[in-house]
Amino acid sequence: MVYADEIELPAPPKKTHWEPFLLPAGEPLNITVHAYYQQSNSSNDGLLVALVSSAITSSRSVDRDVSFECPPLEAGKNYKLEFRKGGGKTGSNLLVLTDTSTRQIIYRLEFESK
């Protein structure tokens, strides 16, 4: 789910993305998104490996609402907001807002998993 200035935006069809939607230009927006990432755990190598793998899976998983103040956007431009999960034991959690025509990063927020 995504909220812009506390108004819930309609959900996209499952396993897809939002079609473009219009937001006001030239003013900051308070945006809340639900970030979700589930690390797969497919080890069949014994109990110790399964326990370690389970701990890593738990530390990498993300299931939380993230709020940020989006800077003012320009009218007539297209932007993409994406969640990026970094590599490593816990991995970084990033929300990245990009101008799709220039690929310039407009906003970047790193946040905790829990």
C-alpha positions in Angstrom: 0.0 0.0 0.0 1.1 3.5 -0.7 -0.2 6.8 0.9 0.5 10.3 -0.4 -0.4 13.0 2.1 -2.4 10.4 4.1 -4.6 9.4 1.1 -4.3 5.7 0.2 -3.6 5.2 -3.5 -5.4 2.3 -5.2 -3.5 -1.0 -5.2 -2.1 -2.3 -8.4 -3.0 -5.8 -9.7 -1.0 -8.5 -7.9 2.6 -9.0 -9.0 2.6 -5.8 -11.1 3.3 -2.2 -10.6 1.2 1.0 -10.4 0.2 2.5 -13.6 1.2 6.2 -13.7 -0.8 8.3 -11.3 -0.9 12.0 -10.9 0.4 13.9 -7.9 0.6 17.7 -7.4 3.7 19.4 -8.7 5.9 21.9 -6.9 5.1 20.9 -3.3 6.5 18.4 -1.0 4.5 15.2 -0.3 4.4 13.0 2.8 4.6 9.5 1.3 4.3 6.2 3.1 5.0 2.9 1.4 4.9 -0.7 2.7 8.3 -2.3 2.0 8.2 -6.1 1.9 11.0 -8.5 1.2 11.2 -12.2 2.2 14.5 -14.0 1.8 14.0 -17.5 0.6 15.4 -20.3 2.7 15.9 -23.5 0.7 18.6 -25.3 2.5 18.5 -29.1 3.0 22.0 -29.4 4.5 21.2 -30.3 8.1 20.0 -28.7 11.3 23.0 -26.4 11.9 23.0 -25.0 8.4 19.2 -24.7 8.6 19.4 -22.7 11.8 22.1 -20.3 10.5 20.2 -20.0 7.2 17.0 -19.2 9.2 18.7 -16.5 11.2 20.1 -14.9 8.0 16.6 -15.1 6.4 15.1 -13.4 9.4 17.7 -10.6 9.5 17.3 -9.9 5.8 13.5 -9.9 5.7 11.6 -6.6 5.5 7.9 -6.1 6.3 7.2 -2.5 7.4 5.7 0.9 6.6 8.3 3.5 5.6 7.4 7.2 5.6 9.4 10.1 4.0 8.9 13.6 2.9 9.2 13.6 -0.9 10.8 16.8 -2.3 8.7 18.9 -4.7 8.4 17.3 -8.1 8.3 18.9 -11.6 5.1 18.9 -13.6 5.0 16.8 -16.7 7.9 14.5 -15.6 7.8 10.8 -14.8 9.3 9.4 -11.7 10.0 5.9 -10.4 10.0 4.9 -6.7 11.6 1.6 -6.0 12.6 -0.5 -3.0 16.2 -2.0 -3.3 17.5 -4.7 -1.1 21.3 -4.8 -0.9 23.5 -7.8 -0.6 25.2 -9.2 2.5 24.1 -10.7 5.8 21.5 -8.1 6.6 21.7 -6.0 3.4 20.8 -2.4 3.1 17.2 -1.3 2.6 16.7 1.6 0.3 13.8 3.6 -1.2 15.0 5.4 -4.3 13.0 8.0 -6.2 14.4 8.5 -9.7 13.6 10.9 -12.6 12.9 8.3 -15.4 14.1 10.5 -18.3 17.4 11.5 -16.8 17.9 8.6 -14.3 18.8 11.2 -11.7 18.2 10.2 -8.2 15.8 12.7 -6.6 15.6 11.1 -3.2 17.3 8.2 -1.4 16.4 6.8 2.0 18.1 4.0 3.8 16.0 2.4 6.6 16.2 -0.4 9.1 14.4 -3.8 8.5 12.4 -3.8 11.7 
